[in-house]
Structures are given as structure tokens and as C-alpha cells.
Amino acid sequence: MTATQNSPSHELFSITLKLFAIYQEVIGQTEMRLQVSPGTTVGQLCDQLIQTYPSLAPWRSQTRFGLNLNFVAADTPLSAEDEVVLIPPVSGG
């Protein structure tokens, strides 16, 4: 999966996406290395992931976003080598 916004490929940069809970279960990986376009936000990255894995759509409104070990808003833009975490709700037990 490449998260792009119709930019030339020479402008793409790499980020790491860490997956937990339902995201990890559906995608079957704990981590993904992705190429994204300048201006892509963490929310857009999540939306593009959901386009590829539609069964994740019910979790979108409840997902929190982590960027480089900090909680951030969905409209936070990504930078090269960022580490993004999608944090769905989890229940204790």
C-alpha cells in the first residue's frame, strides 16, 4: 500500500506504521513501511488503509492517532521517517 495524493513519485517519503489490536488482526502484520506524499495527514493515512481493508471502517471514528510517541489530531501532517500508531479502542480484562 502506498499512501499518495497524486504527487510525483520522487516526492514520496517513508514512514513506519505500527498496528495493534483489530488493525493487526485484519492486516496480519505488526508493522508496515509505507511511502507517502508530502501533505498526507495521519487521518488520511488511516482512511487509505480502510479503503484497502474495508472491514476496519467501523473502527475509524474510535481510532486515536499516535505520531512519534505523542497523541495527535487526525489533521497532523506526516514527515519523513515518522512512526505512526493507529490506536483502536481496547478493552481490559
N, C-alpha and C positions, 0 to 999 in steps of 0.2 A: 504494500500500500504506500503510495506517495501522496502526501497532502500538498496539493498545489492550488494556486489561484491564477492559472493561465499565465505564468511567468516563464520566461526562457529558462531552460534547464541550468544554464551557467549561474543563475542566481540562487539556486536551491542551496540549502544548508542542512546539516544533520542535527537531529535531536534524538534523545532516548525517551521512549515511552514505557513506563513501568505499569504493569497491570496487576490488579488484585481482585479478589472475590469474584463476582459474576463476570467481570471483564476477562479475567484469567480463565475462568471455566469455559466461556463461549469461544474465545480466541485460541485457547490451548497453548498459550505462551505466557511467560512471566515478564518478558521484556521484548520490545521491538525497537529497531533502529530505523528511523524514518527520515526522508528528505522532505523539507517543507519550503515554501516560498516566503520571502520577506513579507511581513504584514499578517501572516497567519496567526490567529489567536488560539489560546488553549481551548476555547469553546468550539471554534471551527474545526480544530483537530478532532475533538470528541464527535462532532456532527459527522465528519467524514468517516470516522471509524464506524459509526452507527449506519451509515449508508452501505458500508461493506458487510456489516454484521447487524441486520435489522432487528434481530431478537434482543438487542441491547436497548432499543428505543424506550421501553418502559422505565429504564433506569436514568435516562438523560436528565430529567428535571430534579432528580435527587442526588446527582453526582456533584461532588466538590472537586476542586482542582488544586493540585499541588505543583509548584514550579520551584525547582532548586531548594527544596525543603521548606517552602513557605506556602501557605494557603493564598490563592489569588482568585480574582474575579474572572469570569469567562471571557471578558474582552481584553485580557492581558496578552500582548503580543509575544511571540516566541523569538528567541535569538539562537544563534549557532551554539551547539553543544549543550543546550538546556536539557534538564531532566524533568519530564512531565509525569505526574502521577494522577490517574483518574481514581477517585475515591468514592465508590458507591456506598450506600448505607450498609452497615453491618450490624448484626445482632449478636449480643453476647449470650453466653450460655454456661 
